[in-house]
Amino acid sequence: MKKNNSYTINHDAQTIVLTKEYSKRSSDPSSKEFKELAKLHKAFPEYDIIRRTAVITADKKKHSGLNFEMMEKYINTLATKEADLEEYKSIKAYYENSKGKYGKVKAWFLKKYPNYKIVEFPTQNAENNKENNRENAA
């Protein structure tokens, strides 16, 4: 399979897959892309020329509500929380100035805790209400 930024030749599937931009540029007969595509078609006349489409994963797991605070809270519920929290903080510090910091830390978190699911943590108000109810009951 030959790859180019603008097109891919897949010899197994006998296709020439074009990017959206390359496809657009190759529609102009005076462009170099048009001439290049004509050469490709001449070289591989039995190959289908198709435009690349995005692969949409319908069963992609969503982790809405998972933020840095939730990661820390989840780690604090574990038996090995000290070591895990230190590892989490070092990963977070490592990616501090990089682009996509959240995504990289989240990927690490989900790899380390594949069975993670959103955990309901009591809020501060709920804890205060429980204490007040206990005091009133006594």
C-alpha positions as CSV (number, residue, x, y, z in Angstrom):
1,M,0.0,0.0,0.0
2,K,1.5,3.3,-1.1
3,K,0.6,6.3,1.1
4,N,0.7,10.0,0.2
5,N,-0.8,12.9,2.1
6,S,-3.3,13.4,-0.6
7,Y,-4.1,9.8,-1.6
8,T,-3.5,6.2,-0.7
9,I,-3.2,3.3,-3.2
10,N,-4.5,0.1,-1.6
11,H,-3.4,-2.8,-3.9
12,D,-5.2,-5.4,-1.8
13,A,-8.6,-3.7,-2.2
14,Q,-7.6,-2.3,-5.6
15,T,-8.6,1.2,-4.7
16,I,-7.2,4.7,-4.8
17,V,-8.5,6.6,-1.9
18,L,-8.4,10.4,-2.2
19,T,-8.7,13.0,0.6
20,K,-11.5,15.5,0.4
21,E,-9.1,18.4,-0.4
22,Y,-7.2,16.4,-3.0
23,S,-10.5,15.3,-4.6
24,K,-11.6,18.9,-4.8
25,R,-8.3,20.1,-6.3
26,S,-8.2,17.3,-8.8
27,S,-11.6,18.3,-10.3
28,D,-9.9,21.3,-12.0
29,P,-8.4,20.1,-15.3
30,S,-5.6,22.7,-15.2
31,S,-4.3,21.6,-11.8
32,K,-1.3,19.3,-11.2
33,E,-3.6,17.1,-9.1
34,F,-5.8,16.4,-12.1
35,K,-2.8,15.4,-14.1
36,E,-1.4,13.3,-11.3
37,L,-4.8,11.5,-10.9
38,A,-5.0,10.9,-14.6
39,K,-1.6,9.2,-14.5
40,L,-2.7,7.1,-11.5
41,H,-5.9,6.1,-13.4
42,K,-3.8,5.2,-16.5
43,A,-1.4,3.2,-14.4
44,F,-4.2,1.4,-12.4
45,P,-7.2,1.3,-14.7
46,E,-8.9,-1.5,-12.8
47,Y,-8.7,0.3,-9.5
48,D,-11.7,2.2,-8.1
49,I,-11.1,5.8,-7.2
50,I,-13.0,6.7,-4.0
51,R,-13.0,9.6,-1.5
52,R,-11.9,8.8,2.0
53,T,-14.6,9.0,4.6
54,A,-14.3,9.3,8.3
55,V,-14.9,6.1,10.4
56,I,-17.5,6.8,13.0
57,T,-17.5,4.5,15.9
58,A,-21.1,4.2,17.2
59,D,-20.1,2.1,20.2
60,K,-17.4,4.5,21.4
61,K,-17.4,4.7,25.2
62,K,-18.2,8.2,26.5
63,H,-16.8,9.4,29.8
64,S,-18.7,12.6,30.3
65,G,-18.1,14.1,33.7
66,L,-14.6,12.6,33.9
67,N,-12.3,15.5,34.7
68,F,-9.2,15.9,36.7
69,E,-11.1,16.3,40.0
70,M,-13.1,13.1,39.3
71,M,-10.0,11.2,38.5
72,E,-8.4,12.2,41.8
73,K,-11.6,11.4,43.7
74,Y,-11.8,8.0,42.1
75,I,-8.1,7.2,42.9
76,N,-8.7,8.3,46.5
77,T,-11.4,5.5,46.8
78,L,-8.8,2.8,46.0
79,A,-6.8,0.7,48.5
80,T,-3.5,1.7,46.8
81,K,-4.5,5.4,46.7
82,E,-1.1,6.9,47.9
83,A,1.0,5.2,45.2
84,D,-1.7,5.7,42.5
85,L,-2.2,9.3,43.4
86,E,1.5,10.0,43.2
87,E,1.6,8.3,39.8
88,Y,-1.4,10.3,38.6
89,K,0.2,13.6,39.8
90,S,3.5,12.8,38.0
91,I,1.6,12.0,34.8
92,K,-0.4,15.2,35.1
93,A,2.8,17.2,35.7
94,Y,4.6,15.5,32.8
95,Y,1.9,16.7,30.4
96,E,1.4,20.1,32.1
97,N,2.7,22.2,29.1
98,S,1.7,19.9,26.2
99,K,-1.2,20.2,23.9
100,G,-4.0,17.9,24.7
101,K,-3.0,17.5,28.3
102,Y,-6.5,16.3,29.4
103,G,-6.7,13.7,26.6
104,K,-3.3,12.3,27.5
105,V,-4.0,12.1,31.2
106,K,-7.5,10.6,30.5
107,A,-6.0,8.0,28.2
108,W,-3.5,7.0,31.0
109,F,-6.3,6.9,33.5
110,L,-8.6,4.8,31.4
111,K,-5.8,2.4,30.6
112,K,-4.9,2.0,34.3
113,Y,-8.5,1.8,35.4
114,P,-10.4,0.1,32.5
115,N,-13.4,-0.7,34.7
116,Y,-13.8,2.9,35.8
117,K,-17.4,4.3,35.8
118,I,-18.7,7.5,37.2
119,V,-18.9,7.2,40.9
120,E,-21.3,9.3,42.9
121,F,-19.5,11.1,45.6
122,P,-21.4,12.7,48.4
123,T,-21.3,16.5,48.2
124,Q,-20.2,18.6,51.2
125,N,-23.8,19.8,51.7
126,A,-25.0,16.2,51.8
127,E,-22.4,15.3,54.5
128,N,-23.4,18.4,56.6
129,N,-27.1,17.4,56.3
130,K,-26.3,13.9,57.6
131,E,-24.4,15.3,60.5
132,N,-27.2,17.7,61.3
133,N,-29.7,14.9,61.1
134,R,-27.7,12.8,63.5
135,E,-27.4,15.7,66.0
136,N,-31.1,16.4,65.8
137,A,-32.0,12.7,66.3
138,A,-29.9,12.6,69.5
